[in-house]
């Protein structure tokens, strides 16, 4: 349910016209409260993706490998032990 809500909000908010984007000096107004909603949706999206990462890591640690790997599994394998110039691996994968 949470995932469904987050993605609905993400796509709904993506299509909105925000005055501050068109006229930057009016950005502080946040007419309609869309910026506040976007920040809330971003926090929820981050929470969902963190859950996915933790689930994949737990599965890998327990040795529960599957024949087909999804994109998160591939990223975790490729970025394991790689120095990313000070960036956190989780942040790179979530991005």
C-alpha positions in Angstrom: 0.0 0.0 0.0 2.7 2.4 0.9 4.6 1.8 -2.3 1.4 2.3 -4.3 0.7 5.6 -2.6 4.3 6.9 -3.0 4.3 6.2 -6.7 0.9 7.7 -7.2 2.0 10.9 -5.4 5.3 11.0 -7.3 3.5 10.9 -10.7 0.8 13.3 -9.6 3.3 15.8 -8.3 5.5 15.5 -11.4 2.9 16.9 -13.6 2.0 19.9 -11.4 2.8 23.5 -12.3 4.7 25.1 -9.5 4.9 28.9 -9.6 8.4 28.9 -8.0 9.8 26.8 -10.9 8.5 29.3 -13.5 9.2 32.5 -11.5 12.1 31.7 -9.1 11.8 34.8 -6.9 8.2 33.7 -6.0 9.4 30.2 -4.8 9.1 31.1 -1.2 5.3 31.4 -1.6 4.6 27.7 -2.2 1.1 28.4 -3.5 -1.0 25.3 -3.1 1.5 23.6 -0.8 3.0 21.5 -3.5 6.6 21.9 -2.4 5.6 20.6 1.0 3.8 17.7 -0.6 6.9 17.0 -2.8 9.2 16.9 0.3 6.8 14.5 2.1 6.6 12.2 -1.0 10.4 12.3 -1.3 10.9 11.2 2.3 8.4 8.4 1.8 10.0 7.3 -1.5 13.4 7.2 0.3 11.9 5.1 3.0 10.5 2.6 0.5 13.8 2.3 -1.5 15.8 1.9 1.8 13.5 -1.0 2.6 14.2 -2.6 -0.7 18.0 -2.2 -0.2 17.9 -3.7 3.3 15.8 -6.6 2.0 18.3 -7.3 -0.8 21.3 -7.1 1.5 19.6 -9.4 4.1 18.9 -11.9 1.4 22.5 -11.7 0.1 23.9 -12.1 3.6 21.8 -15.2 4.3 22.9 -16.7 1.0 19.5 -16.7 -0.5 20.6 -16.3 -4.1 18.3 -16.7 -7.0 19.2 -17.5 -10.6 17.8 -14.2 -11.9 19.1 -11.0 -10.3 17.2 -7.8 -10.4 18.7 -4.4 -10.9 19.3 -3.7 -7.2 21.2 -7.0 -6.9 23.4 -6.1 -9.8 24.1 -2.7 -8.4 25.0 -4.1 -5.0 27.4 -6.6 -6.6 29.0 -4.1 -8.9 29.4 -1.4 -6.2 30.6 -3.8 -3.5 33.9 -2.4 -2.2 34.1 0.4 -4.8 35.3 3.9 -3.7 32.8 6.4 -5.0 34.7 9.6 -4.2 33.1 10.1 -0.8 29.6 9.2 -1.9 27.6 6.6 0.0 26.8 3.4 -2.0 23.2 3.5 -0.8 22.8 7.0 -2.0 24.2 6.2 -5.4 21.9 3.1 -5.7 18.8 5.1 -4.6 19.6 7.8 -7.1 
